[in-house]
Amino acid sequence: MSIQNVGVVGAGQMGAGIAQVAAQAGFKVTLVDLKPEFVAKGIATVEKSLAKLVEKKVLTQEQATAARGRLTTATDLMALAGCDLVVEAIVENADIKRKLFTELDGLVGPAAILASNTSSIPITLLAAATKRPDRFIGMHFMNPVPLMKLIEVIRGADTSDATLAAVVAAGQAMGKEVHSCRDFPGFISNRVLMPMINEAIFCLHEGVATAEDIDAIMKLGMNHPMGPLALADFIGLDTCLAILNVLYDGFKDPKYRACPLLVQKVQAGHLGKKSGRGFYRYG
Ligand code: CAA
């Protein structure tokens, strides 16, 4: 099927970024969140990012204005009724996501595709909350969405070939490289990334090196854009812990056990950049 109207549920950092790249690609986009102030914050994020892309000459002012013009907002899910593709980017809670998908399933057209941007909740579990598991898929964008090249596409147990093809085409139209994988814990990105981050936290916990030295060694030695502790702060330490717990529960393998220092940071509310403090302190 050809996708023209894209819905995004959740106007946080990820949802705003997804809405932005879809609008930049020429899709008509409807961004929905529960309250007007959440939607307004999402739009402010998009406008700031578009302005930055104009400043960097990635986009012309005309392209940015046109992208913004393709973006509308709503606080009622009914606004998504005419969408061909709806991408969910709400809180990482399986019960809340399942409830949302049951509702979306009842209001979008029969051919519409439902997608989740979850970083680790099983796609098959979310798809089972709908009557369209064949038209259900994982579309895992990376943060910051406007800059990161990848979409990790996850095929649930019943995702059809036609759904995969339509979503790959839509992702490519958004200027992304799309790579797919099957639906097993942590998919590929977080199954590989989180053990590295966790090991860096263990190194800090055991006093092997300072946070600055751990990050510098990995950044300079491996040519990573950020060290693993700075990256953990950027992702959010609560998110890192939740993903590690999904890996641990899913594989029942102790190699995925979260470092106690990570658990303690989350208990203290030191969640990284978003709370002003994690492994580092932020302005
Ligand atoms: N839109 C537009 N411009 C943006 C932006 C956005 N959303 N975010 C940052 N920029 C701009 C910055 O403002 C900056 O502009 P100036 O040069 O004018 O200051 C420019 O992009 C470059 O940024 P920085 O100079 O701060 O730093 P950088 O060159 O290192 O790039 C980065 C920033 C792209 C974030 C880079 O550090 C990077 O690639 N880091 C790793 C990110 C990563 O691994 N993301 C994946 C996380 S995992 C995930 O998302 C999935 C999950 O499930 C957990």
Boltz pocket constraint, residues with backbone or C-beta under 6 A from the ligand:
constraints:
  - pocket:
      binder: B
      contacts: [[A, 48], [A, 49], [A, 50], [A, 52], [A, 53], [A, 118], [A, 119], [A, 141], [A, 142], [A, 143], [A, 144], [A, 145], [A, 146], [A, 147], [A, 148], [A, 189], [A, 190], [A, 225], [A, 226], [A, 231], [A, 235], [A, 239]]
      max_distance: 6.0
